[in-house]
Amino acid sequence: MVGQETLPGVEPSHPLNMPMIMLNVICELRTYNNNHTLYNEIADECVAQIKRHVHEDRKAIFETVTPNGEFT
């Protein structure tokens, strides 16, 4: 997936911005191309990544989580 490499000494994290941007781009591309199979696979991966940021118990969406989807 597209994103920024982790710098040495910095704890890895997973920001919410990239899957949201990619999902928006996919929605736009679908209007110009009928190959929905490829777009659906990428969209499903983006949605799975976005869901890692949702904390149901706290009724919150976190901007950044660990690569495993844990909240710090």
C-alpha positions in Angstrom: 0.0 0.0 0.0 1.1 3.5 -0.6 2.5 5.4 2.4 5.6 6.8 4.1 8.5 4.7 5.3 9.1 4.7 9.0 12.2 6.7 9.9 14.9 4.9 12.0 14.2 5.2 15.7 10.6 6.1 15.2 7.9 3.6 16.3 5.9 2.3 13.3 2.4 3.5 13.0 -0.6 3.3 10.6 -2.2 6.6 9.7 -5.8 6.8 8.6 -5.2 9.3 5.8 -3.8 6.9 3.1 -6.6 4.3 3.0 -9.1 7.1 3.0 -7.4 8.9 0.1 -7.0 5.6 -1.8 -10.7 4.8 -1.3 -11.7 8.2 -2.7 -9.4 7.7 -5.7 -10.8 4.3 -6.4 -14.3 5.7 -6.3 -13.3 8.3 -8.9 -11.6 5.7 -11.1 -14.6 3.5 -11.2 -16.5 6.2 -13.0 -14.0 6.0 -15.9 -13.2 2.3 -16.0 -15.5 -0.7 -15.9 -12.9 -3.1 -14.4 -14.6 -3.1 -11.0 -13.0 -6.4 -9.9 -9.6 -4.8 -9.4 -11.0 -1.8 -7.7 -13.2 -3.9 -5.4 -10.2 -5.8 -4.1 -8.3 -2.6 -3.4 -11.4 -0.9 -1.9 -11.9 -3.9 0.4 -8.3 -3.7 1.6 -8.8 0.1 2.3 -12.0 -0.5 4.2 -10.2 -3.2 6.3 -7.4 -0.8 7.1 -9.9 2.0 8.0 -11.8 -0.4 10.4 -8.5 -0.9 12.4 -8.9 2.8 13.5 -12.4 2.4 14.9 -12.7 1.9 18.6 -16.3 0.7 19.3 -16.1 0.8 23.1 -14.9 4.4 23.2 -17.0 5.4 20.3 -14.0 7.0 18.6 -12.0 6.8 15.4 -8.2 7.2 15.9 -6.1 9.0 13.4 -3.1 6.9 14.1 -2.8 3.3 15.4 0.0 0.7 15.6 0.5 -1.5 12.5 -1.5 -4.2 14.3 -4.4 -1.7 14.8 -3.8 -1.2 18.5 -4.6 2.1 20.2 -2.0 3.8 22.2 
